[in-house]
Amino acid sequence: MRSPETTSWHSASWQTRPAQQQPVYADPRALERIVAHISRLPPIVVSWEIDALRERLAAAQRDGRRLVISMMYGIVVEGGPTYWDQAAALLDWGFAQSPQASVGAL
């Protein structure tokens, strides 16, 4: 059973939670300058990376079959396949197998 804390989650719900274990900064003005500077920087995760992840997750289900892969570290070489290319190739390989085949773990 899910807790109300997880079922009521939304993108701004963190703002309703009390802040605990907060650091104390010696120079509040320096902190304000740094926060202002960081707020002008691009996000760490951009929208198209999120879309790409959703696309890959959606691609993991085809014709009523579902495959789940876990890649901890892709071998990425400049000019070669990206991490996502490797994940997509692995999913394509898995879906190309017979539905009765046991793919197992590599």
C-alpha positions as CSV (number, residue, x, y, z in Angstrom):
1,M,0.0,0.0,0.0
2,R,1.4,3.4,-1.0
3,S,1.8,6.1,1.6
4,P,0.0,9.4,1.2
5,E,3.4,11.1,0.9
6,T,4.2,9.2,-2.3
7,T,0.7,9.3,-3.8
8,S,0.4,13.1,-3.3
9,W,3.7,13.8,-5.0
10,H,4.0,16.5,-7.7
11,S,6.8,18.6,-9.0
12,A,6.5,21.3,-6.4
13,S,5.5,19.1,-3.4
14,W,9.1,19.3,-2.0
15,Q,8.3,22.9,-1.2
16,T,5.6,21.8,1.3
17,R,8.1,19.7,3.3
18,P,10.0,21.1,6.3
19,A,13.7,21.6,5.5
20,Q,15.8,19.6,7.9
21,Q,19.6,19.4,8.4
22,Q,20.2,22.7,6.6
23,P,23.7,24.1,6.6
24,V,24.6,27.4,8.1
25,Y,26.4,29.7,5.8
26,A,28.9,32.2,7.2
27,D,28.2,34.9,4.5
28,P,24.5,35.2,3.6
29,R,25.3,37.8,0.9
30,A,27.7,35.5,-0.8
31,L,25.1,32.8,-0.6
32,E,22.5,35.1,-2.3
33,R,25.0,36.0,-5.1
34,I,25.8,32.3,-5.7
35,V,22.1,31.3,-5.7
36,A,21.3,34.1,-8.1
37,H,24.2,33.0,-10.4
38,I,23.1,29.4,-10.3
39,S,19.5,30.2,-11.0
40,R,20.6,31.8,-14.4
41,L,22.4,28.6,-15.5
42,P,20.8,26.0,-17.7
43,P,19.3,23.0,-15.9
44,I,21.4,20.0,-15.1
45,V,18.9,17.7,-16.8
46,V,17.2,19.2,-19.9
47,S,13.8,18.5,-21.2
48,W,15.0,16.5,-24.2
49,E,17.0,14.2,-22.0
50,I,13.8,13.4,-20.1
51,D,11.9,12.9,-23.4
52,A,14.6,10.6,-24.6
53,L,14.4,8.5,-21.4
54,R,10.6,8.3,-21.7
55,E,11.1,7.2,-25.4
56,R,13.5,4.5,-24.3
57,L,11.1,3.3,-21.6
58,A,8.3,3.2,-24.1
59,A,10.4,1.3,-26.6
60,A,10.9,-1.4,-24.0
61,Q,7.4,-2.7,-24.6
62,R,6.4,-4.1,-28.0
63,D,3.5,-6.3,-29.2
64,G,2.5,-7.1,-25.6
65,R,6.1,-8.1,-24.6
66,R,8.1,-6.2,-22.1
67,L,11.9,-6.1,-21.7
68,V,13.8,-4.5,-18.9
69,I,17.5,-3.8,-19.2
70,S,19.9,-2.3,-16.8
71,M,23.1,-0.8,-18.1
72,M,25.3,0.7,-15.5
73,Y,28.0,2.1,-17.7
74,G,28.0,2.2,-21.5
75,I,31.2,2.2,-23.3
76,V,31.1,5.5,-25.2
77,V,33.8,6.4,-27.6
78,E,33.9,9.8,-29.4
79,G,32.2,9.3,-32.8
80,G,30.8,5.9,-31.8
81,P,27.4,4.8,-30.5
82,T,26.1,6.7,-27.5
83,Y,24.9,5.1,-24.3
84,W,21.3,5.4,-25.6
85,D,22.2,3.8,-28.9
86,Q,23.7,0.8,-27.0
87,A,20.6,0.5,-24.9
88,A,18.3,0.7,-27.9
89,A,20.4,-2.0,-29.7
90,L,20.2,-4.3,-26.7
91,L,16.4,-3.9,-26.6
92,D,16.1,-4.5,-30.4
93,W,18.2,-7.6,-29.9
94,G,16.0,-8.8,-27.1
95,F,12.7,-8.2,-29.0
96,A,14.2,-10.0,-32.1
97,Q,14.4,-13.2,-30.0
98,S,11.6,-15.7,-29.9
99,P,8.9,-14.9,-27.3
100,Q,9.6,-18.3,-25.8
101,A,13.3,-17.7,-25.5
102,S,14.8,-17.0,-22.1
103,V,17.1,-14.1,-22.5
104,G,18.5,-14.3,-19.0
105,A,21.3,-12.1,-17.7
106,L,24.5,-11.2,-19.4
